[in-house]
Amino acid sequence: MLRTFLSVGIWVYDIILTIVLFFVVLFFWVVLYPFDKKMKVAHRQCFWWADAVISLNPFWKINVAGRDNIDHNKTYVVIANHESMADIVVLYKLRMQFKWVAKESLFKVPFIGWCLSLTRHIKLARGEYSSIKKVYRDAAEWLRRDMSVLFFPEGTRSDTDEMNVFQNGAFKLAIKERKPVLPVCIKGTRGAIPKGSWVFKSKVLVSVTVLPPIDTNIFNSADFGKLKDMVFNKIDSERK
C-alpha cells in the first residue's frame, strides 16, 4: 500500500513538473525565437527538469560517467541503445545540446511532446519511407548547422536483455557528413519504469556512460557496416 501511495505521488509530481517545463520552454521560445533559432536555451530547460524528476524518485539511482568525452565545441552523431522511455530523462544528464530523432507518437503526448515540437526535434513516422528520408535530410541539416543529433539505431526498445540489431542510416549519415560518432551506453532503465503497471516496485540502479568518440574521417561511404558494428560492439561490451 505504501508503494502505491508513493507511486501516485511520484507520477503526480512528474506531471506537474512536465507542465511547468512546457510553460518555461514556451516562454523562452516566444522571447528568444528571433535570436535563438537552434532553441538552445529552451533545450537547456530540460536539464533541470531531468534533475528534478530523477532526484525526487526514491526508486531511481543514476550514475553518469564519461562526460569528459564530450567536446562541447564539436558536433556529433550521438548513438545510444534504447531500453525504456526513461532513457529520455536520463540522457538529458549528458548536459549537451542535441536534437532527438523520436517517433511521431511521442510528439503527440501532452506537454512533453509539445516541448519536443517547440525545441524542433526530429519527428519519425515509422513505416513511412518518405518520413525516413525526411528524417535524414533534417538530421543532415542540423549537423551542418553544428547541432548534434541523437539516434536510437535499434529503432525500437529491446524486449530482452540483448540489444536489437542497429539500423544503417545514422552511420551512413555520420560518414557522409564527416561527423564523429559519440556512443552512449545506457543500463538499467528497463526496470526504471514499471512494465504493465504504474506502481514502482523496486529500486533500480541506472548508469549512463559516454564512450570515446569515433572519428569517421577514416571511413569510406561503403564502410558504414564496419562503423555500425564497431559502435554496436563498444556499447554492448560496456553493458556487460
Buried (B, 14 or more C-beta within 10 A) or exposed (E): EEEEEBBEEBBEBBEEBBEBBBEBBBEBBEEBEEEBEBBEBBBBBBBBBBBBBBEEBEBBBBEBEBBEBBEEEEBBBBBBBBBBBBBBBBBBBBEBBBBBBBBEEBBEEEBBBBBBEBBBBBBBBEEEEEEBEBBBEBBBBBBEEEBBBBBBBBBEBBEEEEBBEBBEBBBBBBBBBEBBBBBBBBBBBBBBBBEEEEEBEEEBEBBBBBBEBBEBEEBEEEBBEBBBEBBBEBBEEBBE
